[in-house]
Amino acid sequence: MKKIFISLGIGAGVLIVLAFLLGRYAFPDNEMAKLPLPELAEGQRGELGIDRNVNEATIDEYLGRSDAVYRDLRMLEDPGNYEAIGGDSKLSGFVRGFEVVPFPYIVNVMGLPEAVGDTYAGKTLFKQHSDGTYTANYEEAMTILEGLFPKDKVIFLMCGGGGYSGMMKNMLVALGWDGDKIYDVGGYWFYDGGNDVEVKRMLDDGSVVYDFWKVPMHEIDFEKLTEK
């Protein structure tokens, strides 16, 4: 009987070690990876707010951190014509570990490229004014924002081309977040790393489908919120 218990204990230990190693292999623990302070890239990328050092080319080095949250700011289906600038109006894929929080649901979008046209114009948590200030449309708006973008965490932001993520960082900083803890990683359309989760899929008949069921998304139920 003693041998049986010893065998069971050894077996359980082996399983725990294997699970730990497999977990590290699937999603390495980058907790100790040193983060440089946010620094704008040069040229047009910098104008969008994209970081010079922490971006599409390097984000894999910073995934899986317990001190961070990862937010993709795209809609599943954006009314804007992003095909006009070489993108995809539908969410064609995302970087593993990122969770979708549609920026157009957070605040009214201003300053999109002319070729894109207009995006979603429905209900939003906040209203952005032309002078760069923001006001809440709902009593719960700030609580929701703080829950989605915790102030005590490092925040990695990504979207399709880098626009929404830059706008989101600007908004958070304007509302009191620490800009040194927020990174505009840039756009998924330019990502070529090893943690790509493809949502867009081509069928044998040549048609295209989007497997949105794969997408970890935070929904905002405006009907249950209290208007100001």
Backbone bond lengths (Angstrom), bond angles and torsions (degrees), N, CA, C in turn:
res aa  C-N    CA-C-N  psi(-1)  N-CA   C-N-CA  omega(-1)  CA-C   N-CA-C  phi
1 M - - - 1.468 - - 1.524 110.52 -
2 K 1.357 116.55 -40.07 1.452 120.80 179.74 1.524 110.74 -61.34
3 K 1.377 114.94 -40.32 1.459 118.98 179.18 1.522 111.30 -63.51
4 I 1.338 115.18 -36.31 1.467 119.22 179.51 1.523 110.10 -62.84
5 F 1.360 116.47 -46.36 1.464 120.17 -179.87 1.526 110.89 -63.09
6 I 1.330 117.01 -39.74 1.463 120.67 178.62 1.519 110.18 -62.61
7 S 1.346 116.54 -43.51 1.459 121.56 179.97 1.515 111.17 -63.09
8 L 1.352 114.73 -43.03 1.454 118.27 178.87 1.524 110.86 -63.27
9 G 1.331 115.89 -40.35 1.457 119.70 180.00 1.510 111.54 -64.31
10 I 1.332 116.18 -43.44 1.466 119.98 178.68 1.522 110.15 -63.53
11 G 1.368 115.48 -43.05 1.466 119.49 179.95 1.507 112.05 -60.90
12 A 1.335 117.21 -43.59 1.456 120.99 179.18 1.524 110.81 -64.11
13 G 1.351 115.05 -38.81 1.456 118.80 178.83 1.513 112.12 -63.77
14 V 1.328 115.70 -41.78 1.463 120.07 178.55 1.516 110.73 -62.08
15 L 1.352 117.13 -42.40 1.465 120.87 179.40 1.516 111.52 -62.67
16 I 1.323 116.48 -40.74 1.468 120.17 179.60 1.521 110.52 -63.66
17 V 1.341 116.54 -44.87 1.466 120.72 179.26 1.517 110.75 -62.64
18 L 1.359 115.99 -43.76 1.464 119.87 179.27 1.523 111.49 -61.79
19 A 1.343 116.43 -43.61 1.461 120.55 179.62 1.528 110.63 -61.75
20 F 1.345 115.26 -40.15 1.463 119.40 179.13 1.522 111.41 -63.75
21 L 1.346 115.35 -46.05 1.463 119.59 -179.03 1.519 111.36 -66.14
22 L 1.330 116.77 -41.13 1.465 119.79 179.27 1.516 110.77 -64.89
23 G 1.317 117.04 -38.84 1.449 120.67 178.22 1.515 111.72 -62.75
24 R 1.334 115.99 -41.64 1.468 119.93 178.67 1.508 110.77 -67.26
25 Y 1.343 115.97 -36.58 1.466 119.35 -179.28 1.520 110.75 -68.69
26 A 1.338 116.43 -40.59 1.463 119.77 -177.82 1.521 111.61 -73.08
27 F 1.321 116.15 -34.97 1.468 119.75 -177.39 1.525 107.57 -148.53
28 P 1.323 118.38 85.81 1.463 121.92 -174.58 1.523 112.29 -53.16
29 D 1.331 115.98 144.51 1.456 120.80 177.84 1.522 108.64 -81.41
30 N 1.325 116.22 106.55 1.454 121.01 -178.94 1.525 111.32 -99.99
31 E 1.324 116.14 23.91 1.456 121.50 -175.99 1.527 111.94 -52.69
32 M 1.338 117.01 -38.81 1.447 120.52 -173.80 1.522 112.98 -92.57
33 A 1.338 117.07 -1.21 1.464 119.26 178.34 1.525 108.86 -63.42
34 K 1.318 116.77 123.51 1.462 120.84 -176.13 1.520 109.98 -72.17
35 L 1.307 115.60 129.57 1.458 121.25 179.54 1.527 110.04 -94.76
36 P 1.319 117.79 125.04 1.462 118.89 172.66 1.527 109.27 -71.72
37 L 1.304 117.07 157.29 1.458 119.37 174.63 1.525 109.11 -65.02
38 P 1.343 117.49 146.64 1.463 119.70 177.90 1.526 111.06 -53.90
39 E 1.333 114.95 138.21 1.462 121.45 -179.64 1.520 108.04 -147.26
40 L 1.305 117.36 127.59 1.457 120.60 -176.79 1.520 112.04 -67.36
41 A 1.337 114.71 140.82 1.457 120.19 172.91 1.526 109.11 -70.40
42 E 1.315 115.72 170.79 1.456 119.86 179.59 1.522 110.99 -85.79
43 G 1.327 115.82 160.01 1.456 122.22 172.04 1.517 113.79 66.57
44 Q 1.335 114.89 -145.85 1.469 121.30 -174.69 1.515 112.10 -62.96
45 R 1.323 118.12 -34.03 1.460 120.53 178.89 1.526 110.16 -63.56
46 G 1.309 115.87 -39.70 1.456 119.51 177.63 1.519 111.99 -66.80
47 E 1.325 115.91 -35.87 1.464 119.83 177.68 1.524 111.39 -63.00
48 L 1.333 116.19 -30.93 1.464 120.44 176.61 1.525 111.69 -77.70
49 G 1.342 116.43 -17.57 1.454 120.89 -179.88 1.512 114.36 102.75
50 I 1.339 117.85 4.67 1.466 121.94 -176.19 1.524 110.56 -69.42
51 D 1.315 115.64 140.03 1.454 122.04 -176.10 1.534 111.67 -76.51
52 R 1.326 115.56 144.43 1.461 121.11 179.68 1.534 112.35 -70.01
53 N 1.330 115.84 -37.47 1.469 120.30 -171.16 1.522 114.27 -104.74
54 V 1.327 116.45 -37.80 1.466 121.00 -179.00 1.524 107.01 -106.79
55 N 1.316 115.90 98.82 1.458 120.61 -173.13 1.529 110.62 -149.42
56 E 1.322 116.91 -164.35 1.464 120.60 -175.79 1.531 112.31 -58.63
57 A 1.326 115.59 -31.98 1.466 119.59 -176.51 1.525 113.24 -78.16
58 T 1.343 116.92 -21.34 1.471 119.73 -173.73 1.521 114.32 -121.83
59 I 1.323 118.33 -5.36 1.466 120.15 -172.40 1.519 113.12 -58.22
60 D 1.333 117.91 -29.14 1.468 119.82 179.10 1.524 111.85 -57.86
61 E 1.332 117.51 -27.93 1.464 121.12 -179.98 1.525 111.80 -70.62
62 Y 1.337 116.93 -16.95 1.460 120.74 -172.60 1.529 112.83 -118.26
63 L 1.326 117.09 11.58 1.463 120.31 178.63 1.527 110.57 -79.12
64 G 1.324 115.80 157.27 1.457 120.93 173.65 1.516 114.86 77.41
65 R 1.311 119.02 18.01 1.455 121.42 179.77 1.533 110.57 -82.51
66 S 1.319 116.71 134.32 1.466 120.08 178.75 1.525 111.71 -77.92
67 D 1.330 117.01 -12.61 1.463 120.09 179.68 1.524 111.90 -96.25
68 A 1.340 117.01 14.87 1.468 119.93 -173.67 1.519 111.67 -138.99
69 V 1.347 114.39 159.12 1.460 121.07 168.80 1.527 107.64 -122.88
70 Y 1.330 115.49 153.99 1.458 122.07 -174.48 1.522 108.26 -125.69
71 R 1.328 117.06 120.48 1.460 121.03 -174.07 1.528 111.32 -127.32
72 D 1.328 115.40 126.38 1.462 122.39 173.23 1.517 106.69 -100.26
73 L 1.325 118.08 124.98 1.462 122.31 -169.15 1.527 113.90 -92.96
74 R 1.317 119.39 8.61 1.464 121.09 -177.21 1.526 112.38 -82.02
75 M 1.336 114.63 158.26 1.456 121.94 168.98 1.532 108.07 -85.27
76 L 1.325 116.47 159.01 1.467 118.30 172.88 1.525 109.77 -63.33
77 E 1.327 115.81 -42.09 1.461 121.38 177.38 1.523 108.20 -137.62
78 D 1.313 116.40 106.91 1.461 121.34 -177.09 1.519 109.79 -91.95
79 P 1.333 118.48 130.71 1.464 120.65 178.12 1.525 113.12 -64.18
80 G 1.337 117.59 -19.93 1.453 120.97 179.21 1.521 111.49 -65.87
81 N 1.311 116.59 149.41 1.470 122.19 -178.41 1.530 110.06 -88.23
82 Y 1.304 116.74 75.64 1.461 120.14 -177.83 1.521 112.89 -75.18
83 E 1.302 117.37 -14.59 1.462 120.09 173.58 1.528 110.78 -62.62
84 A 1.329 115.98 -26.67 1.465 120.86 -178.80 1.524 112.37 -66.53
85 I 1.334 117.37 -19.55 1.463 120.30 178.57 1.534 110.71 -117.16
86 G 1.339 115.85 23.32 1.457 120.55 175.01 1.505 115.64 84.58
87 G 1.323 117.60 12.93 1.456 120.81 -179.19 1.507 112.45 -107.10
88 D 1.327 116.09 -152.85 1.452 122.91 -179.35 1.524 107.74 -139.81
89 S 1.316 116.98 125.09 1.459 120.36 179.73 1.520 112.46 -69.99
90 K 1.320 116.12 -19.23 1.460 121.15 175.56 1.523 109.07 -101.90
91 L 1.319 116.06 153.55 1.458 120.86 -178.79 1.516 108.55 -75.95
92 S 1.319 116.43 101.10 1.468 121.89 -172.05 1.516 113.38 -83.61
93 G 1.320 116.77 -14.30 1.459 121.52 179.99 1.513 108.98 174.14
94 F 1.329 116.55 175.25 1.465 119.70 179.33 1.520 109.07 -154.93
95 V 1.307 115.97 165.43 1.457 121.81 178.29 1.528 108.62 -84.85
96 R 1.309 116.10 129.45 1.462 121.19 -178.35 1.533 111.19 -53.85
97 G 1.319 115.28 131.35 1.464 120.37 -178.99 1.520 112.66 103.63
98 F 1.340 116.85 -21.11 1.453 120.51 177.13 1.524 110.60 -82.98
99 E 1.327 116.44 143.02 1.453 122.89 177.12 1.523 108.32 -116.20
100 V 1.316 116.50 139.98 1.455 121.18 -173.26 1.525 111.63 -84.78
101 V 1.330 115.26 125.71 1.465 123.67 172.72 1.528 105.93 -130.24
102 P 1.317 119.86 98.81 1.464 121.09 -173.84 1.531 112.82 -61.25
103 F 1.314 115.92 117.91 1.461 120.60 -179.59 1.527 112.83 -58.31
104 P 1.348 119.52 -39.91 1.470 118.49 179.90 1.526 113.95 -63.53
105 Y 1.348 118.71 -15.83 1.455 120.56 173.33 1.529 111.22 -83.79
106 I 1.325 117.05 -20.58 1.461 121.25 -179.67 1.526 110.55 -78.01
107 V 1.337 116.13 -47.20 1.465 120.34 -175.22 1.521 109.21 -154.86
108 N 1.328 116.12 154.02 1.464 119.81 176.68 1.530 109.98 -61.53
109 V 1.322 116.23 134.63 1.462 121.28 -174.11 1.525 110.48 -87.15
110 M 1.337 115.11 132.35 1.466 121.36 177.95 1.523 109.05 -128.68
111 G 1.331 116.20 144.34 1.456 119.57 172.19 1.510 116.40 86.84
112 L 1.335 118.32 24.05 1.455 120.04 175.59 1.529 110.27 -71.49
113 P 1.341 117.61 154.30 1.464 119.60 175.00 1.529 110.39 -56.27
114 E 1.315 116.46 142.95 1.466 121.18 -176.88 1.522 111.82 -56.63
115 A 1.337 116.89 -36.63 1.463 120.86 -177.76 1.523 112.50 -64.98
116 V 1.326 116.92 -26.79 1.471 121.29 -178.99 1.518 111.06 -74.08
117 G 1.321 117.07 -30.94 1.461 120.23 -177.66 1.518 110.70 77.73
118 D 1.317 115.90 -148.13 1.467 121.12 -175.52 1.521 111.01 -96.83
119 T 1.319 116.23 145.12 1.456 121.84 174.98 1.537 109.06 -102.23
120 Y 1.303 117.28 -162.71 1.461 124.80 178.62 1.529 110.94 -51.00
121 A 1.321 116.62 134.36 1.468 121.15 -179.29 1.524 111.48 -126.48
122 G 1.336 116.92 26.78 1.460 121.03 -179.91 1.517 112.36 -89.21
123 K 1.317 115.93 -153.43 1.461 121.67 -176.64 1.529 111.23 -67.44
124 T 1.340 115.33 144.51 1.460 121.87 178.70 1.526 109.39 -137.91
125 L 1.322 116.00 156.57 1.463 120.06 178.19 1.516 111.82 -67.41
126 F 1.339 115.84 -37.15 1.458 121.17 -175.91 1.519 110.26 -129.19
127 K 1.324 114.74 162.33 1.457 121.34 171.66 1.524 108.31 -115.70
128 Q 1.333 114.90 128.93 1.457 120.66 175.79 1.523 109.02 -95.03
129 H 1.338 116.45 133.04 1.453 121.55 -179.30 1.525 110.05 -102.30
130 S 1.308 115.84 162.00 1.466 120.68 -175.54 1.524 112.72 -64.77
131 D 1.333 117.25 -19.79 1.470 120.23 179.92 1.522 112.28 -89.14
132 G 1.337 117.37 6.97 1.460 120.81 177.13 1.507 115.05 86.86
133 T 1.323 117.90 9.20 1.458 121.31 176.45 1.521 110.08 -98.33
134 Y 1.336 115.04 166.53 1.460 121.11 -176.61 1.524 109.51 -134.34
135 T 1.320 116.13 142.89 1.461 120.74 172.95 1.526 108.65 -129.24
136 A 1.327 115.59 147.55 1.463 120.82 -178.74 1.525 110.40 -79.81
137 N 1.320 116.04 137.70 1.464 121.28 175.92 1.530 112.25 -90.07
138 Y 1.337 116.87 -15.28 1.459 121.67 -176.28 1.524 109.79 -135.93
139 E 1.312 115.89 150.77 1.461 121.26 178.76 1.531 111.37 -58.74
140 E 1.327 116.47 -34.24 1.467 121.23 -174.62 1.527 113.58 -90.09
141 A 1.345 117.05 0.38 1.465 120.71 -170.75 1.527 113.18 -57.48
142 M 1.321 117.95 -48.13 1.456 119.85 -176.85 1.528 111.58 -68.30
143 T 1.325 116.92 -37.13 1.469 120.20 177.36 1.525 110.48 -61.67
144 I 1.327 116.36 -42.41 1.457 120.53 178.82 1.524 110.08 -65.27
145 L 1.323 117.14 -43.93 1.463 120.95 -179.42 1.523 110.99 -61.11
146 E 1.329 116.86 -43.31 1.460 120.68 179.67 1.527 111.73 -68.32
147 G 1.334 116.31 -29.08 1.456 119.16 176.40 1.520 112.63 -73.16
148 L 1.315 116.21 -37.70 1.469 120.46 -179.50 1.525 112.38 -78.60
149 F 1.336 116.20 -29.58 1.463 121.91 -177.70 1.530 108.51 -130.26
150 P 1.332 117.28 76.06 1.468 120.53 -173.85 1.532 112.27 -61.00
151 K 1.319 115.77 132.96 1.462 120.17 -178.09 1.524 112.71 -69.16
152 D 1.337 117.20 -22.15 1.457 119.51 -177.84 1.528 112.54 -90.87
153 K 1.326 116.90 9.41 1.461 121.66 179.92 1.535 110.32 -118.10
154 V 1.330 114.78 156.30 1.461 119.92 165.32 1.528 106.86 -73.02
155 I 1.322 117.19 139.06 1.462 120.92 -175.65 1.529 109.60 -120.41
156 F 1.340 115.87 120.54 1.454 121.62 176.02 1.529 108.09 -104.29
157 L 1.320 116.24 124.73 1.460 121.86 -177.17 1.530 110.24 -114.22
158 M 1.334 115.75 138.83 1.461 121.06 178.38 1.517 108.27 -146.32
159 C 1.320 116.89 154.65 1.467 120.96 173.05 1.526 107.50 -145.53
160 G 1.332 117.47 -143.76 1.459 119.08 179.79 1.511 112.41 -84.19
161 G 1.355 115.71 -54.21 1.455 120.17 -177.39 1.514 114.37 -117.21
162 G 1.325 118.59 -8.75 1.457 122.04 178.74 1.511 114.24 114.61
163 G 1.341 117.66 -8.63 1.461 120.89 -178.13 1.512 114.19 -71.98
164 Y 1.334 116.93 -56.33 1.466 120.91 -179.47 1.538 111.29 -57.51
165 S 1.333 116.26 -40.71 1.466 118.88 -176.78 1.528 110.77 -66.58
166 G 1.345 117.03 -37.24 1.456 119.47 176.31 1.509 111.95 -66.71
167 M 1.336 116.66 -40.54 1.469 121.04 178.17 1.532 110.40 -64.20
168 M 1.339 116.26 -38.03 1.455 120.06 -179.24 1.524 110.62 -66.23
169 K 1.324 116.63 -41.85 1.467 119.05 178.44 1.524 109.95 -63.19
170 N 1.324 117.61 -44.36 1.466 120.75 179.55 1.522 110.87 -57.53
171 M 1.328 115.89 -41.36 1.459 120.15 -179.03 1.532 111.29 -66.36
172 L 1.320 116.29 -46.45 1.459 119.70 -179.46 1.520 111.44 -60.84
173 V 1.322 116.76 -44.21 1.465 120.00 179.78 1.529 110.12 -63.40
174 A 1.329 116.86 -40.97 1.470 120.66 179.44 1.522 111.85 -62.85
175 L 1.351 116.19 -28.06 1.463 120.33 -178.26 1.528 113.10 -96.52
176 G 1.346 116.77 8.82 1.455 118.77 171.18 1.508 116.87 112.01
177 W 1.332 118.70 1.30 1.463 120.92 177.76 1.531 109.72 -74.99
178 D 1.316 117.04 155.65 1.457 123.45 178.31 1.528 109.08 -81.47
179 G 1.334 116.97 111.38 1.460 120.76 -178.09 1.509 113.88 -63.20
180 D 1.339 117.94 -21.60 1.463 120.63 179.54 1.524 112.49 -75.24
181 K 1.328 116.53 -7.59 1.468 120.23 178.40 1.528 112.09 -109.48
182 I 1.345 116.82 9.88 1.461 120.84 -177.01 1.523 109.14 -121.88
183 Y 1.329 116.19 128.06 1.459 121.72 -178.17 1.524 110.11 -119.66
184 D 1.325 115.72 124.00 1.460 121.25 171.16 1.521 106.46 -87.06
185 V 1.324 115.06 101.67 1.464 121.46 -174.70 1.529 111.89 -74.08
186 G 1.329 116.63 -22.10 1.459 119.30 -179.53 1.507 112.36 109.74
187 G 1.340 116.40 -141.91 1.453 121.01 -170.97 1.514 115.12 -119.01
188 Y 1.324 115.33 137.64 1.465 121.43 176.91 1.526 111.37 -59.36
189 W 1.319 117.65 -30.83 1.465 120.47 -177.56 1.525 111.81 -61.55
190 F 1.319 117.28 -18.17 1.462 121.61 -178.31 1.531 111.97 -109.17
191 Y 1.326 116.43 6.99 1.463 120.94 -178.24 1.519 110.76 -81.89
192 D 1.335 116.73 133.76 1.464 121.55 179.54 1.520 110.31 -136.57
193 G 1.333 116.26 32.79 1.454 120.57 -177.00 1.524 113.24 -90.02
194 G 1.308 115.13 -167.29 1.460 120.59 -173.83 1.506 115.04 -97.22
195 N 1.334 118.37 9.17 1.463 121.26 -178.18 1.520 111.96 -121.65
196 D 1.314 115.50 36.26 1.456 121.85 -179.57 1.525 110.61 -80.50
197 V 1.329 116.41 125.31 1.463 121.41 174.02 1.533 106.41 -107.84
198 E 1.314 116.97 107.73 1.459 121.16 -176.57 1.525 110.72 -80.22
199 V 1.309 115.55 131.43 1.464 122.48 178.13 1.528 110.28 -106.71
200 K 1.313 116.14 -36.13 1.465 121.83 178.70 1.524 109.51 -77.01
201 R 1.354 115.49 132.09 1.460 119.84 -175.39 1.523 110.62 -138.94
202 M 1.329 114.86 135.11 1.460 120.96 179.07 1.529 109.62 -94.01
203 L 1.335 116.13 129.22 1.458 121.15 177.49 1.526 110.65 -87.22
204 D 1.316 115.72 166.86 1.473 120.73 -177.61 1.521 112.17 -60.98
205 D 1.329 116.82 -28.84 1.466 119.56 -178.70 1.525 112.82 -84.61
206 G 1.349 116.21 4.41 1.456 120.36 178.04 1.511 114.61 92.23
207 S 1.319 117.96 -8.62 1.461 120.61 178.03 1.530 110.39 -78.43
208 V 1.322 115.58 162.62 1.460 121.54 -175.89 1.518 110.12 -117.33
209 V 1.325 117.13 136.79 1.457 122.53 174.32 1.529 108.62 -125.65
210 Y 1.322 115.60 156.13 1.467 121.99 178.50 1.531 108.03 -118.90
211 D 1.309 116.48 117.47 1.468 121.66 -178.88 1.529 109.71 -85.67
212 F 1.336 115.33 74.36 1.457 119.89 -176.71 1.530 112.23 -65.96
213 W 1.309 118.04 -16.22 1.468 120.55 178.35 1.534 111.40 -62.33
214 K 1.311 117.28 -19.24 1.465 120.80 179.81 1.528 112.43 -76.88
215 V 1.323 116.66 -17.17 1.468 121.03 -167.96 1.531 111.83 -85.33
216 P 1.335 118.37 121.26 1.471 120.80 172.97 1.520 109.23 -77.96
217 M 1.324 116.36 109.80 1.462 119.87 -170.83 1.525 111.28 -127.12
218 H 1.329 115.73 141.69 1.467 122.17 174.91 1.525 108.62 -95.67
219 E 1.300 116.48 115.02 1.462 121.86 179.71 1.536 109.66 -86.69
220 I 1.317 116.01 149.08 1.462 121.79 174.07 1.521 107.92 -120.89
221 D 1.316 116.25 113.73 1.467 121.49 -178.59 1.524 108.54 -92.76
222 F 1.320 116.38 92.22 1.460 120.83 -175.99 1.534 112.33 -64.29
223 E 1.331 116.56 -25.26 1.462 119.58 -177.86 1.529 111.96 -67.31
224 K 1.320 117.00 -20.76 1.459 120.29 -178.66 1.528 112.38 -98.82
225 L 1.334 116.54 5.94 1.468 120.56 -179.59 1.527 110.93 -98.50
226 T 1.324 115.58 160.34 1.462 121.84 -177.76 1.518 109.85 -101.86
227 E 1.307 117.01 114.76 1.465 121.15 -178.94 1.525 110.56 -69.21
228 K 1.319 114.85 144.75 1.471 119.92 177.20 1.524 110.20 -82.61
